[in-house]
């Protein structure tokens, strides 16, 4: 196996996006592998024209199987995984290349900037003033998560789970180590609305997750995923039920508490939203999101003293909503 990095991707009907992704990565990687799972557009032609090796995979409702098929085609010692609506910044190419020189780690967890104009999403971070990345231009902020996107090309390292597939477990279970790096991958998925119908993707995710829950009803991640799919489709009461099940199975599931709050607000159950956030704030006093939520909820009820108290606690915890909170505090102070 040769030194270097193999880019491995799985795609379907991504003709409008795959070229941008491949273009951003081709000066970083030594080969580009694109596995198509049944495109009806020009995805394969675009990818091939960019210099990628293109393979077909018969879709079987398992993202992990498709991912692992792409890994089987890689010939370099390291693998970088991207989606068609991801890009890497030119300013980070040298930093990513240098990671492969590290002899102590087998995988690298990148910051995922999921760009969005919806400032109510979980883990929303407003675009900071003077942000160095041009990829953030035109967006309000991002939903910040982490994901292992580069790892050694070893046969024991493979993706698991049919949906929201992860490679982390196989790295750790084989004795490997994962390093968190502060290099972002720029995810532009929200911009795809109107290009690829969101309801089709949600239906696919829901279908796969329901099938998994039939076999593994006590998997907290699958219950969380099902809750999120219900929320996106407007089934807020079902979303709350699945989020609650996820918390029963995993009591420290912070994002599930945030999800319940969002679903309760969307369903008009404001008293329930307050109760959930009060419980979560007591259980997780280091998480600013719950105090920020309480500030918003109490402000909506014109309980200004309570709103002010919770906003200040969120600020003290370093809330990424700093500018918004300071504006709300000024508003409340003018009302008192």
Secondary structure, 3 states (H helix, E strand, C coil): CEEEEEEEEEECCCCCCHHHHHHHHCCCCCEEEEEECCCCCCHHHHHHHCCCEEEECCCCCCHHHHHHHHHHCCCEEEEEECCCCEECCHHHHHHHHHHCCCCCCCEEEEEEEEEECCCCCCCEEECCCCCCCHHHCCCCEEEEEEEEEEEECCCCCCCECCCCCECHHHHHHCCCCEEEEEEEEEECHHHHCCCCCHHHHHHHHHHHHHHHHHHCCCCHHHHHHHHHHHHHCCCHHHHHHHHHHHHHHCCCCHHHHHHHHHHHHHCCCHHHHHHHHHHHHHHCCCCHHHHHHHHHHHHHCCCHHHHHHHHHHHHHCCCCCHHHHHHHHHHHHHHC
